[in-house]
Every structure is written in C-alpha cells, then in structure tokens.
Amino acid sequence: MKKVLILGGTADAVRIAQSMSGNAHVLYSLAGRTREPNLPDCRIHTGGFGGADGLAAYIAENNIDALLDATHPYAATMATNAAAACQKAEIPGAKYLRPAWRAEEADNWIAAKDYEEAARLLSDMGDRVFLSTGSQNLAAFAIQKDKFFLIRAVEPPETIPFDIYSLFLARGPFERSGETMLLSKYDIQVVVSKNSGGPLAAKLLAARDRKTPVIMIDRPEPPEGDLIESEEGVIDWLAGT
C-alpha cells in the first residue's frame, strides 16, 4: 500500500485524509498555528519542514510514495516548496485546489490582486468593513486609519494594527442567516474576502442579500504540476501514481 503525505490544515484536507485511509498509508501534516485543529485519524506531523530541502529530506526519511498539497489556496510558499520537494525527491505530487468562486449578476464584487490593493480600494468605499480574511495580513489594511474593522479569525492575531475594530473569534462553517445578522449587527458596508473556492460561502450569500459590495482578493497562481479540483479526483490521482 502506498504511503502518502498530505499537507493539510483545512477542512477539505481532513476529509481527503479520511477518504484515502482505506487506499493508502496516510501521513497528515499541518503547520500547528491553530490551538485545537480538526485532525484525521492517521499519523500526524505538526510544524514546518525547513523549506523545500527539508521537506524533500522528510519524504526520503519516511519513504513517502506521493505527496498531496491540500493546504489553503493562499498558502503560496508551502505550495511552491511542496512542488520543489517532489521534484527533488522524485515522487509524484499534486495540488488540491477546489474551483474558485465566481460572481453572479446579483453580486457586487471588486477584484483585488493582493491584500495591499484591497486596502487601497477601501479608500473609496464604506467606513465599516468586515475583514473576513483571517488573522494574517492585517498590517496591509493599517493604512485605513479612520475605518471600523470587524475581524473574524479562528485564533487571536498577534497584533491588531487598527484603532477602531471588533475581534470575533469563530470557526466555520457559518450559516447564511447568521452571516446576514452579523452584517446587520455591525452595519457592515463592505466585505473583504479571499477567494477560497468550493461551495459559495454564507458571508457572500449574505452580502448578496444585503447588496453589500465585496472586495475579492485573487488567489496566488499555483505552481506548475497536477491540479485536482475534487475529492473524487484525489482518489483517481492516487490510483494513477
């Protein structure tokens, strides 16, 4: 039976690890930033590897046959290191990347190529912002000194660079009705989101219902190599490696 290393840390990764357990020996890795992460029932590795070279060494030491990168679509450094490590170790690797969200006619989405552009776009928009991008990259939005930020994250940020804000700690998934109440309670005038993909997030449905504009931050380009868009596709990929 093949030994597969899954780079995880997402709900998708946990489901994939569980679904693969009958077809492979699964090792599941996560960065370890979240205090109480959801974990699959398999061998767990917590913490970094030391870049592409360190990951390649780990692959060799543990006799890994294949690697699936199922980290968040915005974990660009990890994706790059994973692809490079697979080349160094000469094993098959793939990136799991669920399809991106696409706006419909009823949506008011404004594209931003990165966090810095998203922050600049806020200058000409509402003063009450739902910053639903997690606890990372808050510093990019510090240029907006006079705006209120509602920050939602799983873990408390190390620092919050805003004068006017409210921190809301919660782990999804969230319901459409609850997100609508949240936007109403804080009188949110603009939502900032990453394009995580998959089923459309409840916050975006709530923004659509309230006709609230959304600044949607583009995904980083994935590294070259195999891309898998469905959990079923992962099993097919594993069978073909």
N, C-alpha and C positions, 0 to 999 in steps of 0.2 A: 504494500500500500504506500502511495506517495506521501511524502512529508511536505506540507505546505505552510509557509509563513504568511499570515495575514497581518498587514499593518492596519490597525483599526483605530478605535476611539469614537466611532459613530454608531448610531442605532443600526444602520444598514450593515456595518461590519459585523456586529454581533449576530444578526440574523444569518448572514452569509456563513460565518464560522459554525453556527449550529447546523445549518443545512449541509455543510460539507463534511461534518464529522463522521458520517457513515461511509464516505468515499475516500477519506484521506486522514492521515495523522495531522492534526491542525495545531499549529503554534500561533497564538494570538498576541500581538504586541500593541501597546499604547504608550503614549508619552508620559502619563502619570500626573498630569496637571489637575485633573478632577479628583476630588477627595473621595467620592463614592460613585465610581463609574459602574455602568452596566457591563457585565462580563459574561462571555460564553462559558460553557462547561468544557474547558480544554486547558492545555498548558498555557500559562500566561507569562509574557515578558513585559516588564514595566521599565520605562526610561529610554533614553536615547541610545544610539549605537556608535556615535562618533563619526558622523558623515558617511559618505558612500563607501570609503575604505573600511570603516568599522562594521558597516552592515554586510559588506562582502565577506569579511572575516567571520562574522557571526553565522552567515549562510554556510560557509565551509565547515566551521566547527560543529555545527548542528546537522550537517548532512541534509540541508534543505533541497528539495527537488524542484520547487516552484514557489514564486512569490506573487501574492495579490496585494496591491496597494488599494485599500479601501478607506483611506483617510479622507478627511473633508476635501471637497473640491478646491478650497482655498489654501490647502497645505502644500504650497508650491515647492518649497525647499525639500520637504520629505519626498514628494513625487519625483523631483529631479534626482535626489540621492538614491531612491529605490531603483529607478531605471538604470542609473550608472552602476549600481551594485550588481544588478542582474547581469549586466554585460561583463563586469569584472569576474563574477563567479561562474559565468557561462551557464546560467539556468534560465528557463522561460519566466517571464514576468508580465503582468498586465495591470492596468489601472481600471478600477471600477468607478464609473462616472455616470450617475443617473442623468437622464435628459434634463437640460436646463429649462427653467420656467420661461414661458412666452406670454407676453401681454395680449389681452383680448381687447375688443373695441371699447368695452366699458371701463378699462383700466387707464390710469394716467401715470405712466412710468417714464422716468427720465433716466437715461443711461449715463453711468459714470465709469470711466476706465479703471479707477482706483479710489482709495479712501480720500486722497488729497483732492481729487476732482469733486468727489461727493461733498466734501466740506466746503469747497468754493461755491458749488451750486446752491448751497443753503443760503448764501448771502441774499438771494433774490426770492426767497421762499418764506414760509411761515416761521414764527418765532418759537413754536412749541414742537419739539422734534422727538419722535420715537426712534431711538438709535438701537435697532434690533440686530446688531452685528456682533454681539458678544463682548467679552471684556478686553479683547485685544484691539490695538489700533485706535484707541480713544484719542491719543495725542493728536492725530490728524485733524480732529474736529475742534481743537482748542482755539483755533483762530476765530471761532464764532463766540465771542465773549458775552454777548447780550442775549443769547438764546437759552431757552429751557430745554434740557435733555432728559428724557426718560430712558434709562439704561436698563436693558434686561440681559442677564447673564446667568450662567449656571454657578459660577464661582465669583466671589468679590474681586474686582480689579485691584491690582497692587496700588495704583494711584488713579485718581479721578481728576482730570485737568479742567474741570468746569466750576464756575461759580454758582450756577443755578441748575440743579439737577435733582432727580429722584432715582434711586437704585432699587431695582426689582429683581430679586433672585428667584429663578424658577427654571424647571426643566420641562421641555415639551414631551409629547405633542400637546398642542393647545386647541381649543375649540373655537369655532367661528363666533359663537355668541359671546364667549368670554373675551375674545380679542376686540369685538365691537364695543363691549362695555369698557375695556381698558382704554381704547382710543377716545371714547366719550368722557370717561372719568378725568383724564388728563388733558382734555381739549386738544388732542394732537392735530397739528396742521400739516405735518409731513412725516412720512416714514422713510427711514434709511435701512436698506436690506442688502444682503448678499444673495446672489442667485444660486442657492443651494441645490435646486432642482428636485425632481420627483413630483409627487402629488402637490398641488398648489397649496402653500402654507395658509393657515387660517388667518394670519395677520394680513395677508394680501387680499383675501376674500373680504375681510372686514374693511380694509381700505377702499376696496371697490364699492362696497355697500355705502360707505360714507363719502364717496367721491374724494377721498384724500389722496393727494399725489404721493408717489413713491419714487425715491431715488434708488435705482437698482445698480449695484456695483458689479461690473463684469467679472466673470471668472478669469483667473490666470490661464494661459494656454497650457494644456497638459503636455508632458514630454512625449516624444515620438515612441511608438510602440502600440501594443494591443490595447484597445479601449473596449470595455464591456459596459453596457447600459442597463442590464437587467440581472437580477439574482439567478434567473434560469440560465442566462448566458454564462455565468460563472461556472456552473456545473459542466456545460458543454466545453468551455475552455479547458477545464481541468482534465476532462476525458481526452482532449486532443493534445495535451502536453506530453 
